Amino acid sequence: MYPAQMALSPSENDAAQLELQYGTLLDQSAFLKDRTNLQELSGGLTNRNIAITTPTGKYVARISSNDSSYLSINRDSEFANTKVAAESGVGAPVYDFLPGQGLLVIGYLDGHTFDSGQVRSNLDRVAIACRKLHTGKMFDREFNMFDIQQSYQKIVLEKGFRIPSDYQELSGEVKHLKRVLAVNSEPLVPCNNDLLPGNFIDNGTDIFLIDYEYSGNNDRCFELGNIWSEAVLETEALEELVTHYFEGDRPEQFARAWLYAVMAKYGWTLWASIQDGISSIDFDFWNWGMEKYEDSRRLFASARYNEMLEMALK
């Protein structure tokens, strides 16, 4: 999560450090051997992202750790699905993949990543990009937040990682929510499932979607709800996004997206718990996760939650 193609201030010292740390690995890709410059990209809490300039073009090396399995990341699927996204016209081109060594080489996309405000002001274009991905070739696995949450919870409990003391009190409500969302379920579509603001790249004409670590076939309303949740926008923004996506007023789909957003907050809380236990990155995963958790508890207990359950069943 959280990769973004926004370069840090370059320096010869930074490039030398990256070369020292990753040069042997980068030499194994024919595309990167003649590199002339390395520059780390900001973000990347499950991997390192390095922009690499060569005489033939500019690439991004995504270097992952060995802890990905704890987070339900399958690097083979990430590679396959990144290629599918490129074929759909919304992802970066894929050039190389070294299975087992944690290296994925993709093309560098010129443009700027979004912040929350830019997501809010481009909801119509975001919807177009999502539809382009969702109507493309199916991905090679499924993503279901209810299953992911259970997997994360098992890991957290088995490994003794920190977890909110009252986290499991909502398990009954989560089971009920799963049954409600299953009533009017639709065919799955290929989804990114992790479209934070930093995973949108705008070149002025098109919006591209990057980072397919959590990609998989899923309910499209999860995608829409998760975008809204991660951008931390007001409720009206989700209504607008859903309306743009479905090209018309669809209150039942808005309800489904809203409910999936609540579930996403609840599930990603445990992603943060795992990262808090295993990651060496200097980032406060615990407080990030607790913000998600407190939001989910507040929304589960809200009057709107019951209204959304009823609306989703219509």
N, C-alpha and C positions, 0 to 999 in steps of 0.2 A: 504494500500500500504506500501511497504518498510519493511516487516518483513524479518528478516534474522537470521538463526540459528548460529550466531557467538556470543559466550558467552562473557559477560563483566567480568572483574576481580572479582572473587567471594570473598565474605567476610561474616563473620558471621553476621555482622551488617546489610548488605544488605538482607540476608536471613530472619533475624528477622523482618525487615521492611516489606518485602513481606508477611510474615506470619501474621503480625499484620493487614495489609491492606486487604489481600485476603483469610486468613485462613478459615473464616466461609464459604465462597463460595466454596473453594476447598474441604472442608469436605463433601460437598453434593455429591461428586463423589466417588463411591466405589473404584475406581482405585487410588485415590490420598490420601485416609485417612491415610495410613501408611507411608507417605512421610518422608524421612530422610534428604532431602536437596532441596532448592529452589534456582534458579539462573536465573536472568532476561536475556533475549536474546536481542541483539541490534536490532535496527530498530523498526518497528511497529508504524506507524503514525495514524492508526485507531484502534489499539488495543494494549494490553500488551501481551507479549509472555514470558512465564516462563517455564524453563526446570525444571522438578520435578523428583527427584530420589526416587524410592521406592524399597523395597526388591524384588519385582517381575519384575522390569524393569524401563525404563526411558520414561517419557512422556513430552509432551508440552501442557500447558494450554494456550489457546488463549482466552483472556478476552476482550470483546468488550464493547464499550460505548453505551449510548442510542441515540447518534447522528447519527447512521449508516444510518437511513432512508434518511437523507439529501443527502447522498452520493450514493444513489441508491444501497445500500447493503441490501440484504435480507438474514438474518442469517439462516433461514430454508433452503434456496437454497444453501448457502455455505456448510452447513452440508451435504445435499444430494449429492452435486456435489463433495465434498471432498471424500465421500465414493466411488463414481463412479471412480474418478481418482485413488484411491487406487486399485480398482478392475482392472483397466487398466494397473497397474504395474508402474505408474509414480508418485503416490502420497503416502503420509504417511498413515498408517493404522488409522482408526477412532475408538475410544474406548467409547466415551461418549459425550453427548450433552444435555445441560440443556436449553431448549427453554425459552426465556423470561428473562433469567438470564445472558446471555452473556458469557456462558462458553462452549468451544469446547475442547475436550481432544483428542489429536492425538499422535501417536508414535513419539519418537525422532529419527531422521535419522542421523546416523553417517556419517560424511563427511564434506566438506567445501563448503561455498557459493561462488559464482563467483563475480568477479569485471568485469568491462567492458573489460579489456584485456583478461580475461579468457573466456568470451563469444566469443570474436574475435578468439581465438585460438581453440575453440571447436565447430565451426559452424556445422560441420558434425554431431557431437553427439547431439547438440541442436536440429537439424532437426529430428533426429531419435526419440528423446524424444517427440517432438511435434507431429510427425506422430502417435506415440503410443497413445497419448491422443486423437488425432483427429479421430482415427479409433475405439475408444471405444464406450461404451454406451452413448447415447445422454443425455445431462443435462436436468434439469427440467424447464429451462426458457431460453429466448433469451437475447443476449446482442447486442445492436446496438449503436455505438457511435453517430450516427446522432440523435437518440432518446434521448440518455443520455445527449448529449450536450444541447438539447432543455429543458430537465428537469432541468438540472443544471442552465441554464440561467433563467428559471422562478423563481427558488428558490433565486438566487442571486438578481434578480430585486425586488422580493417581500419582501425579508428580508433587502434590502438595503446594502448588502455586497459590498465590493470594487470590481470593474471590470475595466479593461483597457478602457479608455475613447472612443477609436475608435473600440472597440471589435466588435460591431454589424455591422460595415461597410462591413465586409466580409460575411454577411448572404446570399447575392445573389450568391456569388461564391460557398459557401457551398451547396446551393440547386442544383447548376449546377453539382458539384462534385458528389452529391448523385445520380443524374440522370445518370451520366456517369458510375458509378460503378454498377448501377442496370442493365445495358445493358447485360453484360456477367456474371451475378451473378451465383453462383453455389450453390448446396445444403449446408446448414449450417452444421457445425461440432462442437463437444464440445470443447470449447476454455477456457483457463485460463484468457486471456484478460489483464493480469497484470504481464507479465514476465519480471520484472526488473532483473538486474544481481543478486541481493540478493535473488531472488526466484528460483534460480537453486541450487541444492545441488548435489555435485559430490562425490561419495564414492570410486572413483578410477576405478570402473567398469561401473556403470550406472549413468545417470543424472536423478534426481528426480525434479519434479515441485511442488512447494508449494504455499500456499495462494490462496484460491478459493473464495475470497470475491466478485470479479467481474466476476466470471465464468458464462458462458452461451453459448448457441449455437450461433455461429457467422461465418462469412467468415474467412477461414483459413488465408487469406492474411492479415487480420487485425492483427492476432497473430504475423505473421512474421514481418510485418512492425512495430508493437509496440515494439517487441524485439529489433529491430535495432535502433529505436528511443530512447528507454530508455537507451540503452548501449552507445549511442552517438558515433556511428561508422561511418566510411567513406562509401561512396556509394557502393564501390566495395564489402564491407562486406555484404550488403543486396543482391547484385547479387549472391554472393557465397551461402548465406543462402537459397535463393529461389532455386538455382540450386541443392543444396544438398537435399532440401525438396522434390522437384518434380523429382529428379533423372535425370535431364537433363536441357538443356537450355530452359527457358520459359519466353521470354521477356515480354509477356502480363501479366504474373503473377507477374513478378518483378515490372511492372508499377503499378499494383493494390496494391501491398504491399507498394510501395513508397507513393502512394496517400493516402492509409489508415494511414500511418505514419504521414503525414501532418495533417490529420483530427484528429488523436489521440492527437497531440500536441495542436491543437486548442481546443478540448474538455476537455482535462485534465487541461487546464488553469483555467477553472471554478471550477474544483475539488479543486484546490488550493485556489480560491477565497472563496469557502465555508469553507474550513478548516481555512483560515485566519480569518473568522468571528466567528467560533464556537469552535475551538480546544484550549485546555489548554496546549498542548504539546509545549515545548520550541524548536520551529523550525520555520525558516523563510519561511512560505508557500507562501507569496506574491512574493518574489523574485524568488523562485523556479518556480512559475506559470508564472511570467513575462518572464523568460528565454524560457519556452515552447511557450509562445505567440509570442515573437519576432522571434523565429525560424519559427513558422507557417506563420507569415506574410512574412518573407523573402522567404520561399519556395513557397507560393502562388503566389508571384510576380516574380518568377524566370522563365527563359526560359525553364528550365527542366520541370517545372510544365505543360506547354502546351504540351511538347513532351510526357510526361507520360499520359496525357489525351488521346492523339491520339493513343498511343501504347495500352492503356487499351481497346480501342474499336476494336482492330483487332481480 
